[in-house]
């Protein structure tokens, strides 16, 4: 997916890194090619690849780091940070947070984490899909969104990938691992 040259302006996947065991992960927020925020975490297990971690959908709900971010940096020029589901929330990373017909690839444990049998649509993070079959990976597409958060009763999308159920909004930043 994509090219190294466009890694901070378009979707990109480094196939070598994706399949290689990793000990750390950095979540980066960028806008028009400029990095404006970073959080770095240490994985509990260092012998697994990102691919293997994201394939673990059943049962999912795995807290994959401990001790919170080991490094965090936010630019003085970063906007709308209070609406960001990663940089406005504390805690550790959890992957594949699934509940009823909803799934989220990356969430932070300091945010709202819906119970497995809840259908409250309140969990926020990266790779969100509401109204899907999360254990099988089948998306309903209409309510999928790359990044979404709710503040003051309003939904805030970040990024440009989202389903037809969402209204178009200002792009407030993209995410990269």
N, C-alpha and C positions, 0 to 999 in steps of 0.2 A: 504494500500500500504506500503510495507516494515515493518521494525521493529525499535523500539526505539534505540536498540543497534547500528544499522547501519544508524542512522539519518543523520550523516554528511559524509557518504561515498556512500550511495545509495538513491534512491527515497524513501520517507517516508511521510505518512500522518497520523497525530494524529486525529482520528475521533471525539474525544471529543472537542478538541480545534477548529476544523473545523466548528462545529455546535454551538459553544458558542459565545455570543456577545463579541466583543473585542473593546477596546479603542485605542490600540496601535498596531503597526506592526514593526517588525525588519526585514530588508532585509540583509541577511548574504551571503557573498561570501566565499567559502571554497574550499580547494584543498587538496586531499589525507587526509581528516579528520582534517585538521588544518584550523581554521578561519583566514582569512587575511583581511577582511573588513566588516564593519557593518554600516547601516544607520537605525535609529529609527524614526518613524513618528507617529503623533497623528491623529486618524481619526476625521473627522468632526462630524460624528454620532457614538456614542458609543454603540448603542442598536442593532447593526447588526452583524451577524456572517460573517466569510470569505466566507462560502458557499453561503449565500444570496447575497453577493457583487459580486461574480464571476458568479452567475446565471443571473445577470442583463445584458444580452447581447443585448436586444432590448429596448431602443435605444443604450445602452452602453455609451461610451465616458464620464464616470463619474470621475470628479476630487474628490478624496475621502479624501484627507488630506489638511491642510492649514498651512502656515507658514514654509514650508520646513522641513528638518529633525531636530528633537530636539536633536539628538545625532549622531555623525559620528566619526568613528575610522577606520584608515587604518594602517595595519602593515608596518613596514619598509621593510619587505621582500616580500610584495605584488608586483607581476609582471604584466605588461600589463594593468595597470589601465586606461591608456588613451584610450584603446579600449573597455572599459567596458560600456555598455549602462545604467547602474545604477550608478556606482561610478565615471564616468567621466562627469555626467550631474547633474545640479542643479534643484531645483523646487520641486513641490509636486507630489504625486503619482496620476495617473489616471488609472482606471481599464477598461478593455474591450474596448480598443480604436479600433473602427472598421471604415473602409472606403472602399468603393467599394467592392472588393473581397479579402480584407486583414483584419486580426484581430491580436491584441496584448493584452494579459491578463494584463500586467503591464508596464506602461511607466512613464517617468518623464516629467513634463510640461516644463522643461527647454530645452528639446530636440526638434527635429523636430516632429510636430504633424500634420499629413496629414489631409486635409479637408475631410469632409464626402464624397464628390463626386470626390475626387482625386484618381488616380491610379498610384501614383509615387513611391511606394515601399520604401519610405524613412524613415518611422517611425521605431524605434528600441526599444526593451525592452525585457521583459520576456514572454515566451509563444507565440511566433510569428508564424503566419501562413499566407503565401502569396498564393494566388490563392485558396481561400476557400469560404464557405458561412458563414460568421461570425455571422449573426443573428440567424442561426439555429444550429451552432456548427458543421456543416459538414465540415470536412477537406479534402483538396485535397491530403494531406500527402506528396507529392513530395517536396514542398517548406516549410514545417513546420520545425521549429527549436526552441529548448528550449531557447537559448539565442543567439542573433546575433547583431553585430554592424558593421558599415562600417567606415573605416578610410583610407584616401588616396586612395580611389577607390577600396579597398580590403574588402571583407567580412570576419569577424572574428566570429567564432562560439565559444561558451563557453558551456561546458557540453557535453553530449554524445548522446542526443536525437535529431535527425534531419532527415529530409526526404531524399529520394534518389536523389533529384535535387542538393543537396549540395555536394561538394567534401570533403573528410575526411581531418580534420585539427587537429592540436594539441589542446588538451583540456586545456583551459586557466582558468578554475575555474568553480565551480558549485554554484547554488544559492539555498537558503532556506529562508522560511518565519518563 
